[in-house]
Amino acid sequence: MNKIILVDKPAGWTSFDVVAKIRGTLRAQFEIQNSKLKIKTSKRFRVGHAGTLDPFATGLLIILVDEATKEQDRFMKLDKEYIASMCLGSVSTTGDPEGVITKNEKPKTNNPDRYQIEEALDQFLGEIEQTPPAFSAIKVNGERAYKLARAGEKVEIKPRKTTIHELEIINYEFPRLTIRVRCSSGTYIRTLAEDIGAALGCGAYLTELRRTKIGDLDITNSKTIEQVIQEL
């Protein structure tokens, strides 16, 4: 049962939802097998993931079972690749579609052209500083930042360094901009979208996010949750 499972996480599921589904399925199968053999056991399956995806996001999620959970840190430190879509000219309280959306009524730049966008993207290549979003799983004084933010408390998170290796425009038709991002572990794409909007002078928030690679592991080698459950 020492497995490394590549799941294509659907929108609407939390990373923990995927873990719980797989753990529950393994447990049920184990109990059925032992019942047939008339064996009693209290075995617990260790199941975890190597890198959270927000509920609205889709794509590659590494699930680790039993002994494979020992490799979590190695996978967590690998570079990531994403396809990210954002809406220019508006902002969100959470940096994504789950927050309160407000249109920028007085943008410094209206309908930026492709050249302006390429110039803005160039500013974020290489090592940069990011301030992670308040609605994140980072712990602040022992509490998850998103829990404090949802409770209406002020959340202060220090900026941290991250590296953007590649930024490529996939498609652009104002206000929708889609880019490919290859970055180091710990990069917040929601924050990157907001920072790009600020650099353009019009604001932006993330509308869609799909993780396509973790290190050399590719989304093309992943399976849906339904496929994984059938094959366990």
SVG drawing of the C-alpha trace seen along z (x, -y; Angstrom):
<svg xmlns="http://www.w3.org/2000/svg" viewBox="-19 -57 35 73">
<polyline fill="none" stroke="black" stroke-width="0.4" points="0.0,0.0 3.0,-2.3 1.6,-4.4 2.3,-7.7 -1.0,-8.7 -1.3,-11.5 -4.8,-13.0 -6.3,-15.6 -8.2,-17.5 -11.6,-18.9 -12.9,-22.3 -15.0,-22.4 -12.9,-19.8 -10.5,-20.7 -7.1,-18.8 -8.3,-17.3 -11.5,-16.1 -9.4,-14.1 -7.2,-12.7 -10.3,-11.7 -12.0,-10.0 -8.9,-7.9 -8.3,-7.0 -11.9,-6.0 -11.9,-3.8 -8.7,-2.1 -10.1,-1.6 -13.3,-0.1 -11.6,2.3 -9.2,3.4 -12.0,4.1 -13.9,6.1 -10.9,8.2 -10.1,8.9 -13.8,9.7 -13.6,12.4 -10.5,13.8 -11.9,13.3 -9.0,11.2 -9.4,8.3 -7.0,5.4 -6.9,1.7 -4.6,0.7 -4.8,-2.9 -3.9,-4.1 -1.6,-7.1 -2.7,-9.2 -1.5,-12.8 -0.9,-15.2 2.2,-17.1 1.0,-20.6 -2.4,-22.1 -4.6,-23.4 -7.4,-25.8 -11.0,-24.5 -11.6,-26.5 -8.3,-25.3 -7.8,-22.1 -4.9,-20.0 -2.1,-17.9 -2.3,-16.8 0.2,-14.2 -1.4,-11.8 0.9,-9.7 -0.1,-6.5 1.6,-4.8 5.4,-4.7 5.3,-7.1 4.2,-9.9 7.8,-10.0 8.6,-11.6 6.3,-14.6 9.0,-17.1 10.8,-16.2 7.8,-16.7 6.8,-19.9 10.1,-21.5 9.8,-20.9 9.1,-23.6 5.6,-23.9 3.9,-24.9 0.4,-26.5 -1.9,-27.8 -3.5,-30.8 -6.4,-33.0 -7.1,-36.4 -9.6,-39.2 -8.0,-42.6 -9.8,-45.8 -11.3,-44.3 -10.1,-43.1 -11.2,-40.5 -11.0,-40.5 -9.5,-37.0 -7.6,-37.4 -9.7,-34.8 -13.4,-34.2 -14.5,-33.2 -14.2,-36.7 -16.1,-39.9 -15.4,-41.3 -15.1,-45.1 -14.6,-46.8 -11.8,-49.4 -13.7,-52.5 -10.6,-54.7 -7.8,-52.5 -4.5,-54.1 -4.5,-52.0 -7.5,-51.2 -7.4,-48.0 -3.6,-47.5 -2.2,-46.2 -0.1,-43.0 3.2,-45.0 2.2,-46.6 1.4,-43.2 4.7,-41.7 6.5,-44.6 4.6,-44.0 5.3,-40.3 9.0,-40.9 9.1,-42.7 8.3,-39.4 10.9,-37.1 13.6,-35.8 13.8,-36.1 11.0,-38.4 9.3,-39.2 5.7,-38.2 3.4,-38.8 1.2,-35.7 -2.5,-36.3 -4.4,-36.7 -6.7,-33.9 -4.0,-31.2 -3.1,-28.2 0.0,-30.0 0.0,-29.9 0.0,-33.3 0.5,-33.0 -0.4,-29.4 -3.6,-29.9 -4.3,-29.5 -4.3,-32.9 -7.6,-32.2 -9.4,-31.4 -8.3,-34.8 -9.2,-36.6 -12.7,-35.0 -13.2,-36.1 -12.6,-39.6 -9.2,-39.9 -6.3,-41.8 -3.7,-39.4 -0.1,-40.5 2.1,-38.2 5.7,-39.1 6.9,-39.1 9.0,-36.2 11.2,-35.4 10.2,-33.2 11.4,-32.6 9.5,-32.9 11.4,-30.9 9.0,-31.5 6.0,-33.6 4.3,-33.2 1.1,-34.7 -1.2,-32.0 -4.1,-34.1 -5.2,-37.7 -8.5,-39.5 -9.3,-42.2 -10.3,-41.7 -9.2,-38.1 -5.5,-37.2 -4.2,-33.6 -0.6,-32.9 1.7,-29.9 3.8,-30.2 6.8,-28.1 7.9,-28.9 9.6,-27.7 7.7,-26.1 5.9,-28.5 4.8,-30.9 1.2,-32.2 -0.4,-32.6 -3.2,-34.6 -0.7,-37.1 1.1,-37.1 -2.1,-37.9 -2.8,-40.8 0.7,-42.1 0.5,-41.9 -2.7,-43.9 -1.1,-46.5 1.9,-46.8 -0.5,-47.4 -2.4,-50.0 -5.8,-48.4 -6.0,-45.7 -6.6,-42.0 -7.8,-38.8 -7.4,-35.1 -10.4,-33.5 -9.0,-30.0 -6.0,-28.1 -4.7,-24.7 -1.5,-23.0 0.1,-21.2 3.5,-20.1 5.3,-19.3 8.9,-18.8 9.0,-16.3 5.5,-14.9 3.0,-16.0 -0.8,-16.4 -1.0,-14.1 0.0,-11.2 -2.7,-11.9 -6.1,-10.3 -9.5,-11.6 -10.7,-10.7 -13.2,-8.3 -10.5,-6.5 -8.2,-6.3 -11.1,-4.9 -11.8,-2.2 -8.2,-1.2 -7.4,-1.0"/>
</svg>
